[in-house]
């Protein structure tokens, strides 16, 4: 698989999980503020917390993978900038 395709896939997955995590967070805050008991039992609230934490770890992993795949591009950009400004 090409690096660009992996990066694109990881970025899409990260954005989707981030949107899902945002939706779950909004739902959780709305549940606490309005006392709707969307998650009525303690087990439901624990499952909500665990699922949110897993999503958070996965989103951070996606960001790290995307960053690692872009390190050569970042290094080349820095090198070009250094060459451009040292010749002035």
Residue pairs with C-beta under 8 A, 6 or more apart in sequence:
3 69
6 65
6 69
7 66
7 69
7 70
10 62
10 65
10 66
10 69
11 62
11 66
13 58
13 62
14 58
14 59
14 62
14 63
14 66
17 55
17 58
17 59
17 62
18 59
20 55
21 52
21 55
21 56
21 59
24 48
24 51
24 52
24 55
25 52
27 38
28 39
28 48
28 52
30 36
30 38
31 37
31 38
31 39
39 45
39 47
39 48
